[in-house]
Amino acid sequence: MASTLERVQRIIVDRMALDAATVVPEAKLREDLKVDSLYLVELLNDLEDEFGFTIADEDTKGVETVADVVAMVESKLGA
């Protein structure tokens, strides 16, 4: 089974049509990956579908990097 990081990376690569090599843990969503507010909503929906939970607005506070997304997902999963 793929790790949480690998699953998050795949979702970002697929949604944003990015080169997988650019979606590294330290990549900043807005600055490095050019995730705007519309893509962020779509990305969050994809994460909810993939992992089977709901992401509230407060869950995304302080989420700036791919690693932050992974940490948020893992906290929601109780990992």
Short mmCIF file of the C-alpha atoms (twelve columns), coordinates in Angstrom:
data_MODEL
# 
_entry.id   MODEL 
# 
loop_
_atom_site.group_PDB 
_atom_site.id 
_atom_site.type_symbol 
_atom_site.label_atom_id 
_atom_site.label_alt_id 
_atom_site.label_comp_id 
_atom_site.label_asym_id 
_atom_site.label_seq_id 
_atom_site.Cartn_x 
_atom_site.Cartn_y 
_atom_site.Cartn_z 
_atom_site.pdbx_PDB_model_num 
ATOM 1  C CA . MET A 1  0.000   0.000  0.000   1 
ATOM 2  C CA . ALA A 2  1.228   3.477  -0.838  1 
ATOM 3  C CA . SER A 3  2.288   5.768  1.988   1 
ATOM 4  C CA . THR A 4  0.258   8.829  2.887   1 
ATOM 5  C CA . LEU A 5  2.928   11.011 1.261   1 
ATOM 6  C CA . GLU A 6  2.778   9.008  -1.977  1 
ATOM 7  C CA . ARG A 7  -1.012  9.183  -2.067  1 
ATOM 8  C CA . VAL A 8  -1.022  12.946 -1.419  1 
ATOM 9  C CA . GLN A 9  1.677   13.468 -4.059  1 
ATOM 10 C CA . ARG A 10 -0.321  11.476 -6.620  1 
ATOM 11 C CA . ILE A 11 -3.451  13.521 -5.925  1 
ATOM 12 C CA . ILE A 12 -1.560  16.810 -6.322  1 
ATOM 13 C CA . VAL A 13 0.201   15.620 -9.495  1 
ATOM 14 C CA . ASP A 14 -3.077  14.439 -11.018 1 
ATOM 15 C CA . ARG A 15 -5.123  17.509 -10.032 1 
ATOM 16 C CA . MET A 16 -2.491  20.088 -10.993 1 
ATOM 17 C CA . ALA A 17 -0.981  18.209 -13.968 1 
ATOM 18 C CA . LEU A 18 2.485   18.656 -12.476 1 
ATOM 19 C CA . ASP A 19 5.728   16.766 -12.878 1 
ATOM 20 C CA . ALA A 20 5.952   14.360 -9.940  1 
ATOM 21 C CA . ALA A 21 9.537   15.487 -9.282  1 
ATOM 22 C CA . THR A 22 8.265   18.949 -8.272  1 
ATOM 23 C CA . VAL A 23 5.797   17.655 -5.666  1 
ATOM 24 C CA . VAL A 24 8.250   17.147 -2.821  1 
ATOM 25 C CA . PRO A 25 7.444   17.463 0.900   1 
ATOM 26 C CA . GLU A 26 9.017   20.913 1.226   1 
ATOM 27 C CA . ALA A 27 7.239   22.349 -1.845  1 
ATOM 28 C CA . LYS A 28 4.992   25.279 -0.954  1 
ATOM 29 C CA . LEU A 29 1.499   24.840 -2.349  1 
ATOM 30 C CA . ARG A 30 0.916   28.432 -3.440  1 
ATOM 31 C CA . GLU A 31 4.410   29.650 -4.265  1 
ATOM 32 C CA . ASP A 32 6.077   26.545 -5.720  1 
ATOM 33 C CA . LEU A 33 3.142   24.530 -7.064  1 
ATOM 34 C CA . LYS A 34 0.900   27.493 -7.999  1 
ATOM 35 C CA . VAL A 35 -2.134  26.093 -6.156  1 
ATOM 36 C CA . ASP A 36 -4.728  28.875 -6.227  1 
ATOM 37 C CA . SER A 37 -7.927  28.963 -4.164  1 
ATOM 38 C CA . LEU A 38 -9.970  27.063 -6.772  1 
ATOM 39 C CA . TYR A 39 -7.393  24.294 -7.093  1 
ATOM 40 C CA . LEU A 40 -7.127  24.153 -3.302  1 
ATOM 41 C CA . VAL A 41 -10.859 23.458 -2.971  1 
ATOM 42 C CA . GLU A 42 -10.618 20.757 -5.651  1 
ATOM 43 C CA . LEU A 43 -7.522  19.305 -4.009  1 
ATOM 44 C CA . LEU A 44 -9.278  19.147 -0.632  1 
ATOM 45 C CA . ASN A 45 -12.253 17.402 -2.254  1 
ATOM 46 C CA . ASP A 46 -9.876  14.880 -3.832  1 
ATOM 47 C CA . LEU A 47 -8.246  14.261 -0.442  1 
ATOM 48 C CA . GLU A 48 -11.649 13.750 1.180   1 
ATOM 49 C CA . ASP A 49 -12.575 11.210 -1.510  1 
ATOM 50 C CA . GLU A 50 -9.230  9.393  -1.293  1 
ATOM 51 C CA . PHE A 51 -9.058  9.142  2.490   1 
ATOM 52 C CA . GLY A 52 -12.750 9.041  3.398   1 
ATOM 53 C CA . PHE A 53 -13.054 11.957 5.786   1 
ATOM 54 C CA . THR A 54 -14.252 15.556 5.781   1 
ATOM 55 C CA . ILE A 55 -11.793 18.441 5.919   1 
ATOM 56 C CA . ALA A 56 -13.069 21.511 7.763   1 
ATOM 57 C CA . ASP A 57 -11.715 25.011 7.171   1 
ATOM 58 C CA . GLU A 58 -9.938  24.974 10.523  1 
ATOM 59 C CA . ASP A 59 -8.087  21.788 9.493   1 
ATOM 60 C CA . THR A 60 -6.307  23.735 6.752   1 
ATOM 61 C CA . LYS A 61 -4.988  26.543 8.964   1 
ATOM 62 C CA . GLY A 62 -1.210  26.685 8.641   1 
ATOM 63 C CA . VAL A 63 -1.119  24.213 5.751   1 
ATOM 64 C CA . GLU A 64 1.471   25.653 3.376   1 
ATOM 65 C CA . THR A 65 3.571   22.743 2.104   1 
ATOM 66 C CA . VAL A 66 3.059   19.220 0.814   1 
ATOM 67 C CA . ALA A 67 4.428   17.973 4.156   1 
ATOM 68 C CA . ASP A 68 1.777   20.058 5.949   1 
ATOM 69 C CA . VAL A 69 -0.930  18.383 3.849   1 
ATOM 70 C CA . VAL A 70 0.459   14.960 4.765   1 
ATOM 71 C CA . ALA A 71 0.548   15.902 8.471   1 
ATOM 72 C CA . MET A 72 -3.063  17.122 8.305   1 
ATOM 73 C CA . VAL A 73 -4.190  13.903 6.608   1 
ATOM 74 C CA . GLU A 74 -2.321  11.738 9.105   1 
ATOM 75 C CA . SER A 75 -3.823  13.649 12.037  1 
ATOM 76 C CA . LYS A 76 -7.310  13.125 10.570  1 
ATOM 77 C CA . LEU A 77 -6.549  9.414  10.140  1 
ATOM 78 C CA . GLY A 78 -5.163  9.166  13.660  1 
ATOM 79 C CA . ALA A 79 -1.873  7.856  12.290  1 
# 
